[in-house]
Amino acid sequence: TELLYQLQQEAPHPRRVTCTTEVENRPKYYGREYHGMISREEADQLLSLAEGSYLIRESQRQPGTYTLALRFGNQTRNFRLYYDGKHFVGEKRFESIHDLVTDGLITLYIETKAAEYIAKMTINPIYEHVGYTTLNREPAPKKPTPTSRDMPDGREPPGDDASLEERIHTFRGPHWCEYCANFMWGLIAQGVKCADCGLNVHKQCSRMVPNDCKPDLKHVKKVYSCDLTTLVKAHNAKRPMVVDMCIREIESRGLKSEGLYRVSGFSDLIEDVKLSFDRDGEKADISMNVYEDINIITGALKLYFRDLPIPVITYDAYPRFIEAAKLTDVDERLEALHEALKLLPPAHCETLRYLMAHLKRVTQHEKDNLMNAENLGIVFGPTLMRAPDLDAMTALNDIRYQRQVVESLIKNEDILF
């Protein structure tokens, strides 16, 4: 999932080639990048200096129509340019030419470098074991597009066949698709958001998701590694049953256990609990009779959180939580955490709330279990949040803030949730 994110960072930046002379009849919505009626060859010459260079010219063959000439992959690409209050060459509409070119360069770069990868995105989704792909629904009939706006190299704009009650959506900050878990690239309109359930997916992935926004329980083959929202909806529950059952078991017999959550259980038996949940769901037996050591149950709960394709504190919300932890003023930090929590999907927020209330109860037995909020923050920081960046230094620096986020959530769970 990080490949696409990395490629977006590497994409060439727009370089405006300004016209040095005053051009007659320049449309008021174009700036100095407008060169008037120059030939393709002249445009080619002007753009040959650097990748990402762009200019706008009036078409010689069809006066009154405009072309965006853009340098990419050591050649000039020409796009028919439209304006209706916003600028566009395809489906996406932009406030400025600069934004349109930025987004175009990202898209061209990613589609060139990762064409094969993108083609396979819908084939191997994180929802595969949930059965979204096994439904094989026919795409809805295409709606006629009002005007035939030619895409680059003569392709028609993609049709609007929609499986969800979806809206093209612009996401602020990095977002990951909840169908295939891949990065959603571009500057605006990176994907679609379901108006009913809030599911965020790539446009091409939206065709694979069923209409009813509710995964079919008979397809949910796993509990671990299954998207949290999907699992909760499939079981029509507020929280994943793993979380409820493990916490119930720990509170009934483990709150005074020394080093609770810090001490590791035997990994083979933790794996055993995982298989038991995957196989038997809520009928899994995790009682004292089967697993005497409470550290096996705490280990199974931590493993559940670590195995989530999208962490409890989602990639999208992650930067806001880290920013909040960096604030030194206590009231400001709480206010920022309160705002960050609003970015979490309902199932994630409810799971986090329930877990923090439980960990608060763990700290109330500190004299027996020796676990305070700071110790639990060290254990749960990296379990509940993972840096969306690949950059190792950033990830390392974030570890202490992750700890502080969890510590603050535990100490203030009563006022934050």
N, C-alpha and C positions, 0 to 999 in steps of 0.2 A: 504493500500500500504506500510505502514511502517513495517508490520510484517516481510516481507521477508528481508528487509534492516536490521532489528534488528537481525534476525536469522543469516545473513551472518556475523555480528559482533561477534556473540556468537560461531560460528563454531570452532571446535577444531583446534589447530595449528599443523603443521607438526613437528614431532620430529624424526630426523634421528638416526637410530641405527647403529653406525659405527662398522666396523669389525676390531678387534684389531690385527689380524694376516695378513700376506701378502698372498693374494689369487693369485694362478696361473691363467693365461689366462683371467684376468679381462678385459672386453671390454674397450677401451680407453674413451668411452663416459659415463662410470659410475664412480662414486667416491667411497669413503670409505663405502658408504651404500651397496656396493656389497659384498655378503658373499659367493659367489661360489655355489657349488652344495650341499646345505644343505636340509634336509627334511622339509616337512610341519610342523612336530611336533617341530623340532628345531627352525624354524622361529616363531612358535606360542609362544614358551618359551621366546625367545628374545623380542617379542613384548608385552608380557603380562603386562609390567610395566605401560604403559600410553596410553590413547586415542591419536590417531594421530601419533603413532610410525610407522615407515616404514623401510623396507629394500628391497633389490633386491636379488633374488637367481636364480640360473640356474635350469631349470626343470630337475628332475631325470628321468622322463618318456620320455621327448623329449629333449635330450642334444642339446645345441645350441639355445634353446629358453629361454626367461627370464620371470620371474614373479615378479610383484610388490606385496609384502605382506604388508598389511596396517591394523592397528588396529582401528576398528570403532564399536561403539555399543557393547563394551566388547567382540568382536569376531574378528578373523583375516579374512580379505577379500583378496582373491587372484585375481590379474588381469594380464592377458597376456600383456606383455609390448613390444612395437615395437619402432624401431628407423630408421628414413630415413633422418637423418640430424636434425630432431626434434623428441622429445619423444611423444608417444601417446598410449592410451589404447582404445580410441574410435575415435570420429570424430575430436576432438580438438587436435591441435599439440602445444607442449610447448618447449621453449628454454632449460629449466632445469627440472630435476626431482622434485626439490623443488616446482616449480610453478605448475607442474602437480598434485602433492599431495595436495597443498593448494587448488587448484580448485576442486579436487576430494572430499576433506573433506567438502568444502562449499556445493557442490552439494548433497552429501550423507546426510549431516545434514539437509539441507532445504527440501529435498525430504522425509526424515524420519519424520520431525516435521510438515511439512505442505502439506502432500500428497493430502489431501482432498481439501485444499485451492487451490493448483495448478491445480487440476483437474477441478475446477470450474472457473478458471480465464477467460477462453474464453467464458464461458456461460453468464457472466454478465459484458460485456465490457463497457467502457465509450462511445463507439461508438454504443451502442445498439440502441439508438433512432435515430441513423443516418442510420441504416438499413444495416450496413455491414454484420450483422449476418443473415439478412433475405434473403440474396442473395443465401445462401446455395449452393455454387458452389462445384462441384466435385473436389477433390484434383487432381492435375496433376498426370499423371502416374509416378510411381517411376522410377528414373534412376537406372540402375544396379550399385551396388557399385563395384569398381575395385577388391578389395580383401575382403574376408569375415573376417573382423577383429572382433573376438568375443568380445562383451561387457561383463562387469562383469555379473556373474551368467548366462552366456550363451545367453544373449539377443543380437540380431543383432543390429548394429548401426541404428539409425532412418534413414529412407529414405530421399531423398533430394527433396521431392515434394514441389515445390515452386509456390506460387500464384503471387508474385510480381517479378519484375526483381531485385532479392535480392542478397545481398552478405553477407556472414557470417562476422560479424564485431566485432572488439574489441573496447569497449568504455572505455575511460580514465575517471576515477572518477565515482561516482554513476550515473546510468541512469535509467529512468523509461520508461516502454513500452507505446507507444502512442496508443495502441489498448485497453489494459485492465487497464492501469494506475498503474500496479504493478511494483515493483522493478525488475531490470534485474540483476540476481545474477551471481556470478562466477568471476574468475580472468581475463579470456580472452574469446573472442568469446561468449559474453553473449547473443547475439541475432543477428538479421539480419537488414541490412539497405538497403532500396530500392535505387537502383542506379539511378532511374529516379526522384523520388520526395523527397528522403532523409528521408522517414518514418522509425522510429526506433521501432522495435517490437520484442517480444520473437519469437523464431523459431515456437513454436506451434501456436502462434497468427497469424503468417504470412499467415497461410492457410485460415484464416477467412477474410482476406482483399482482396477486388476485384483487378483484374489485372490492371485496367486502372488508378490506383492511384488517381482517382477522384471520391469522393463519389457522389452518385446519389441524386440530389436535392430533388426528390420526397420522399426520405427517411429521409431527415433532418426535423425532427418533431419539434425541439426546436432551439432556438437561444442562450438562457442562458444555462449554464452548458454543452455546446457542445464544443469539442476541437476547439481551435482557428483556426488552420490550416485547419481542416476539414470544418468548417463553411465557411471560405474564399474561399476554393476550390470549395465547392458545389455551392456557389453563383457567382463563377468566378469574385471575387472582390479583391481589394488590401487589404482592411481592413474590419472588421465586420461592418455591417450597423448600429448596435447599437452605435458604437463609432462615426461614421460619423454623424449620425442623432442627437445624444445628443449634440455633440460639436457644430454642426451648430446652434442648438436651443439656447444653452447657450451663444454663441457668438453674436447671433442676439438680445438677450434681457437681458442677465444676468451678463455681465462682471463687472458692477458697483455695483452688489448686495453685501452688507456687509457680510463677512464671507463665501463667495462662496466656496463650497466644505467642509468647516468646519461645517457649520450649517446643521443639519439633517432635511430632509423632513419627512412628515407623512408616516410611514412605510406601512400602508395599500395601500396608493396611489402609493408608489414605487413598491409594489408588483403588482399593477394594470398595471403599465407601463411594467413590466417584462412579464406579461401574454399577454399584447397587442403585444409585439414584438414576443413572442413565437407563437402567433396565426396568426398575420397579417404580420410579417416580415417588409419589407420596407414600407408597407401601414399603419403601426401603426401611429396613430395621437397623437403627443406629443406637439401639439401647445398650445399657450397661452389660447385658447378657452377651452381646456380640462384640462390643468394643469397650473393654474395661477402661482403657487409658483415654482420658478426656482429650489429650493432646492429638489424638487421631481425628476427633471431631473438629477441633479448632483448625487442624491442618487441612481438613476437607473443605471447610468454609473458606479459608484463605485461598486454596487452590481454585475454588469456584470463581472467586473474584479475579484471580490472575488469568484464568482461562477465557474470560469474556472477550469477544472480538472487539467490542467498544467498551472501555472501562466504565466503572460506575460514575466517576467524574469524567465526562466525555472529552474527547480530543478538542471539540469546539469550545467547551467551557474552560478547559485547562488553563489557558493564559490568564483568564480573569481571576481564577483561584490563586495562581502564583503571584499575580499583582497584589491581590488582597493581603497575602502573607507578608509581603515586603513592607506594608504600611506599619509604622511604629506606633502611631496613635491607636489605642485600643478601640475607641468608638468608631473611628474611621475604618479600621480593619473589619469590625463586625458589620458595618453598613455595606462594605464592599463584598463581604462573604454572602450577605443576605441577597445582594443583587446578583452575584455569581450563581447562587442556587437557583435563581429564576430561569437560568439558561438550560438547566437539566431537563430532559424529558420526564414526564410524570413518574414512570416506573423507576427511573434512576433515582429521582429525588426521594420517593417514598422508601426505597430500599436503603438509601443513605441515612434517612431520618431514623428508620427502625434500628439500623446497625449502631448509629451514634448513641441512641438511647440505651442500647444494650451495653456498649463500651463504657458509658457513664456509670452504669450499675457495676461493671467490673471494677472501676476505680474506687467505688465505695467500699470494696473489700481489700483495699490496698495493703492493709496491715497483715493480711494472710497471703494474698497472691503476689505482693510486691510489684504490682503493675499500676502505674499512674498514667495520666493522660499523655505525658511526654513519651514514656516507654511504648505506649500503644500507638502513638504517632509514628515512631520509628518503624514499628512492624507494619502498620497499615498504609503509611504514606505511599510507598511504591506499589502496594497491592491495589489501591483504589484509584491511583492516577498514574498515567504513563505519558511522558513527553511526546507530543506529535512529531517533534523534530528528530532528524537522524544525528544531528550534531552532538557528539559525545560530551563535549565540554559543557554545553548548555544543560544536558541531561544530568550530568554530575552536579553542577551548581544548583540545579532545581531540587535535589534530594532533600536539602535541609528545609526548603520552603514547603515541600510536600509534607514533611513531618509536622511543620507548624500549622499547615492547613488542617490536618486531621486533629491535632491537639486542640486547636481553637474550636473546631466543630464539636468535639467531645465535651469540652468545658462549657460551651454555650449552647448545647443542643436544645435546651428548653426555650431559649429566646430566638434561636435562628430558624427553627422549623415550625 
